[in-house]
Amino acid sequence: MSWSVIAIKCIQGAGLRKIVLRAKHRFWSEKTLPSAIESLGNNGNNPFRELAIAGHAAMSHEYNIEASISNNLDISDWLARCLKNSIDDSCSRLQSGLGILASIGSTAPFVGLLGTVWGIYHALQSISMADQPDLAHIAGPVGEALIMTAFGLFVAIPAVLGFNTISRRNRSLQNAIARFAHELHAYYLTGSRITIADVTTPLVDETPVPNSVQPFRAGHSM
């Protein structure tokens, strides 16, 4: 079970790394929002595509609510909450399976230890029943005990290493998802992406940064 979870999560992580590269480069180079979303791919469990769609749906909904409610609704907070819900769903999927690895990594050594104790018990039982105990009476049970110890370590060590590796990768992916959400938040509100200014450019320069992706328009069809 632990090896299956590790293999599945590694395959999932490889696919998400490709999506991260698309979100960094291809998404913001498209001319329109629908084409930018399509550039992220149509495969399931795509957190970046879900974020873009959630932001589009939040902004479209904001223009359809009643005027009395709109006066009391902060659009930035509304958009941030919708994006946060999408982030939470994506993070929950990233964490799936880690509980299994944590449980196996913490319990497998004790299961192996139980097998070791059981093998030693059989060895002592064989010695007590033999009139003249020799190595043949204890070799089998002791070997059985050592095999159980090895099995416990063989399961526990990969589970612990896999848990730590996948957790570290998930933190990196969650940071990438959060950065993309912040960029989407700025884009949907202002129509342009947040970019890092050139260090040689004075901070008082208010020249707008060009962006190839057309800004969001209310009622824009997906």
Summary of the structure (lengths in Angstrom):
residues: 222
radius of gyration: 28.2
end to end distance: 40.8
largest distance: 97.3
contacts: 629
relative contact order: 0.15
helix: 73%
strand: 0%
